[in-house]
């Protein structure tokens, strides 16, 4: 995926969550022939949203360094 496709997918995710008014588990596909993104399924996210403190942010810190293998934007 290139950066433009990542941003397009993120925009779809925002639209879906705004439409349904909740966090969504979104399955998508990138067609290798036409290079288009397709949303193949969207359903309410059921694991994270059921936690008691959904506004808690967990932080993690790496204890050691290693060579970077891949860089890019993340959607999560």
N, C-alpha and C positions, 0 to 999 in steps of 0.2 A: 504494500500500500504506500502511496505517496502522501505527502502532507495534506494536499488538497482533499484526498479521499478520506483521510482521518477527520478533517474538519467537517466534511459533509456528513459523515457518520455521527459525529458528535452533535451536529445540528438536528439530525433525525431523532436522536435520543432525547434531546431537550424538547422537541415538539411532541414526541410520544408521551413523555412524562407530564408535560403541561396539559395535554389533551385528557389523559386519564387521571391526573391529579395525584399521582403517587409514583414511587420508584418502580421502574420496569426492568424485567429481565428480557433483553432484546437479542434475538438471534438474527444474524445477517450473513450475507454471502456477497462475495466479489466475483462476478462472472469473468472468467479468463478470456472469453471471446469478445464481449462488447465492453469490458472494463467498467461496467456499471455496478453500483451497490444496490442490493435488494434486501429489504427487511422481510425475513421469511417467517418470523414469529415474534410476538411481543405479549408477555404475560406479567402480571404483578410479581414483583420481587418479593419472595417470602422468607428469606433467611435473615438478612441484615435488618430489615424493617421490623422484625418481630423481637429484636433485642430490646431490653428495657431502656437503655440509654442510647438512643439513636443519634444524639447530638455529640456523643463522645468521639474524640479523634484519637486513634492509636498511633503512636510514633515508634518507629523502629530505627535502630542505629547499627550499622555494620561494624563488626569487631575487627575486621581485617580488610585489606584492600587487595584487589585482583585486577587484571587487565579488563578494560571495557570490551565486551564482545559485540554488543548491539546498542545503538542509540536511536531514539525516536520519541514521538509523542505517545502518551498513554491515555486511554479512555477508561474510566473506571467509575 
